[in-house]
Amino acid sequence: MSAMKNVLFKLFKKPSYMILGVMFCLLCIGCINVFSASFVRAQNENSLGIYYFLRYLGITIASLLFMFFVRCIGYKRLLSKEWIVGIVFLVLAMLIAVKFKGVEINGAKRWIGIAGITLQPSEFAKLVVVMLSAKVFGRILSKGERFSIFSIKKYSFLLGVTVIYAGLVYKQPDLGTAAIIFGLMLAMLFMSGISRRDMFAVGCGGLVLAGYLAICKSYRLDRLKVWLDPWSDQADKGYQIVQSQIAIGSGGLTGMPWGHGAGKFFFLPEAHTDFAFAMYCQENGFIGVVILLLLFALLWFAFAFIVFNTRNHQAFLLSSGITILVVGQSIANMAMVCGIFPVIGVPLAFISYGGSAMLTNMAAIGLMLSIYDEENKLAEQASQSSDERRNDLRMIRNERWNQ
């Protein structure tokens, strides 16, 4: 019992321990869920039931190494002009390559094949926009300047990159991810302290644009109608969300016996990727969902601790953006699977199968840990200088006393 108390004390005392501990728990859940949700499909495709499970393990190990690599480099170096410009153009090149050499799946061309590995550059674009926004807006704030949405010259490069990224992703076509990329930049703009008038203007403009894009194509308007009432077309356009709700409801309090969830038997499309949460609900029930929500709440708590204890504008904005990217997207995925949000193809962090999303989330964790490391270093330096000042004062008092 005392050992458990010590572990909990360390987790709550150091947010870095909590982040790594929660991430490990989520990865364990992800391993179990991916295997259970995919073994029927894997057996049918290539006679190897553990195919997706093995790939998930390989992706996880590679992503963990990448996370430690990012943490070692540090967010300050990655936000330097040389690094961030190189990263921006690397992702841009990947997005352009998708258009010409992309892999087409289910009528969408969103992936590129590199050395036998399929990557989705739009996932990387989300994190790059957060990083670039933190650099640009943080630099403006550090100078003590006030700016508004109309001060376009101050963030023209960021706006241009965001528009190009979102435009290329929109053409794949992937309206949901394009909206997220642009929305992340707007969220970072809000956190930079623009006026309420500007917030209102951006909000109204965003709603008008989103409304236009939602109804300008007939199939998108049909999706919205189906989202509002999926059971009206449960055999066709509403099939995904109806099967998802059936899977969630059938889980009950404690869930079905592990591995016996019916959704994986080709009833629930994308059972191990976008709708992994539905399979988790079916086999773990309400109790399992509460545990998963608590884990994400702990992750948010650890992130928030770092966000509100940063002393650097860029670090504050970057950590805030990472919180939105990792925790916010996870909440959006669960809401989407439950039918609260429209189906937009947002992954559930560490639970959904997907190499690009895993790499992005791990890189984000590495950046968050590097922010914590830097803040710790600054706090120790401040403490040491304070101790040195106290020692100097004590020596001066002693010398005067002796005189």
Residue pairs with C-beta under 8 A, 6 or more apart in sequence:
10 17
11 17
11 18
11 21
12 18
15 301
15 302
15 303
15 305
15 306
15 372
16 302
16 369
16 372
16 373
18 298
18 299
18 301
18 302
19 299
19 302
19 303
19 365
19 368
19 369
20 369
22 295
22 296
22 298
22 299
22 302
23 299
23 350
23 365
25 295
26 295
26 296
26 299
26 349
26 350
26 351
27 60
27 350
29 280
29 292
29 295
29 350
29 351
30 56
30 60
30 276
30 350
30 351
30 352
31 53
31 56
31 57
31 60
32 258
33 272
33 276
33 279
33 280
33 283
33 351
34 52
34 53
34 56
34 272
34 276
34 351
34 353
35 50
35 52
35 53
35 56
36 258
36 259
36 261
36 264
36 279
36 283
37 261
37 263
37 264
37 271
37 272
37 276
37 279
37 353
38 51
38 52
38 53
38 264
38 271
38 272
38 353
39 49
39 50
39 52
39 53
39 259
39 264
40 49
40 264
40 265
40 266
41 52
41 264
41 266
41 271
41 272
42 48
42 49
42 50
42 51
42 52
42 53
43 49
45 51
52 272
52 353
55 353
55 355
56 353
59 355
59 358
59 359
60 358
62 359
63 355
63 358
63 359
63 361
63 362
64 362
66 359
66 362
66 363
66 366
67 362
67 363
67 365
67 366
67 369
68 366
69 366
70 78
70 362
70 363
70 366
70 367
70 370
71 366
71 367
71 369
71 370
71 373
73 370
74 370
74 373
74 374
75 314
75 315
75 318
75 367
75 370
75 371
75 374
76 370
76 374
77 83
78 84
78 87
78 131
78 367
79 131
79 134
79 135
79 314
79 318
84 131
84 132
84 135
87 128
87 131
88 128
88 132
88 161
91 121
91 124
91 125
91 128
91 165
92 161
92 164
92 165
94 112
94 119
94 121
94 124
95 121
95 122
95 125
95 165
95 168
95 169
96 168
97 112
97 121
98 109
98 110
98 111
98 112
98 121
98 168
98 172
99 109
99 168
99 171
99 172
101 112
102 109
102 110
102 111
102 112
102 172
103 109
103 111
103 112
103 113
103 118
105 111
108 172
108 173
108 174
109 172
110 120
110 122
110 169
110 172
110 174
111 118
111 119
111 120
112 118
112 119
112 121
113 119
117 355
118 355
119 355
119 356
120 354
120 356
120 357
121 356
122 165
122 169
122 172
122 174
122 177
122 178
122 181
123 177
123 347
123 354
123 356
123 357
123 359
123 360
124 356
124 359
124 360
125 165
125 169
125 181
126 177
126 180
126 181
126 184
126 325
126 360
127 322
127 325
127 360
127 363
127 364
128 161
128 165
129 158
129 161
129 162
129 165
129 181
129 184
129 185
130 184
130 188
130 318
130 321
130 322
130 324
130 325
130 364
131 318
131 321
131 367
132 157
132 158
132 161
133 158
133 184
133 185
133 188
133 189
133 317
133 321
134 188
134 314
134 315
134 317
134 318
134 321
135 314
136 154
136 155
136 157
136 158
137 155
137 158
137 188
137 189
137 191
137 192
137 313
137 317
138 312
138 313
138 314
138 315
138 316
138 317
138 318
139 313
139 314
140 147
140 154
140 155
140 192
141 192
141 193
141 313
142 312
142 313
142 314
145 154
147 154
147 155
147 192
147 194
148 194
148 195
148 198
149 189
149 194
149 198
149 201
149 202
150 198
152 159
158 185
159 185
162 181
162 182
162 185
163 182
165 181
166 178
166 179
166 181
166 182
167 178
169 177
169 178
169 181
170 178
174 345
175 213
175 220
175 344
176 344
176 345
176 346
177 344
177 345
179 210
179 213
179 344
180 329
180 344
180 346
183 206
184 321
184 324
184 325
186 202
186 206
187 321
187 324
188 317
188 320
188 321
189 202
190 199
190 202
191 316
191 317
191 320
191 321
192 317
194 202
213 220
214 220
214 221
214 224
215 221
215 224
222 237
223 237
223 342
223 343
224 342
225 232
226 232
226 233
226 237
226 238
226 241
227 241
227 339
227 342
227 343
229 238
230 238
230 241
230 242
230 245
230 339
231 238
231 242
232 238
233 239
234 242
239 269
240 268
240 269
240 270
240 275
240 343
241 339
241 343
243 263
243 267
243 268
243 269
243 278
244 268
244 275
244 278
244 337
244 338
244 339
245 338
245 339
246 263
246 267
247 261
247 262
247 263
247 267
247 268
247 275
247 278
247 279
247 281
247 282
248 278
248 281
248 282
248 337
248 338
250 256
250 261
250 262
250 282
251 261
251 281
251 282
251 283
251 284
251 285
251 286
251 288
251 289
252 285
252 286
253 285
253 286
253 287
254 284
254 285
254 286
254 287
254 288
255 261
255 281
255 282
255 283
255 284
255 285
255 287
255 288
256 262
256 282
256 283
256 285
257 283
258 283
259 283
260 283
261 279
261 282
261 283
262 282
263 271
263 275
263 278
263 279
263 282
264 271
264 272
264 279
268 275
268 278
268 279
269 275
271 278
271 279
272 279
272 352
272 353
273 347
273 352
273 353
273 354
274 333
274 336
274 337
274 343
274 345
274 346
274 347
274 352
275 337
276 348
276 351
276 352
276 353
277 333
277 334
277 337
277 348
277 351
277 352
278 337
280 288
280 289
280 292
280 351
281 288
281 289
284 291
284 292
292 351
296 327
296 330
296 331
299 326
299 327
300 323
300 327
303 319
303 322
303 323
303 326
303 327
303 368
304 323
306 319
306 368
306 371
306 372
306 375
307 316
307 319
307 320
307 323
309 375
310 316
310 319
310 371
310 375
311 375
311 378
312 374
315 371
315 374
315 375
318 367
318 371
319 368
319 371
322 364
322 365
322 367
322 368
325 360
325 361
325 364
326 349
326 361
326 364
326 365
327 349
329 346
329 347
329 349
330 348
330 349
332 341
332 344
332 346
333 346
333 347
333 348
333 352
334 348
335 341
336 342
336 343
336 344
336 346
347 354
347 357
349 357
349 361
350 358
350 361
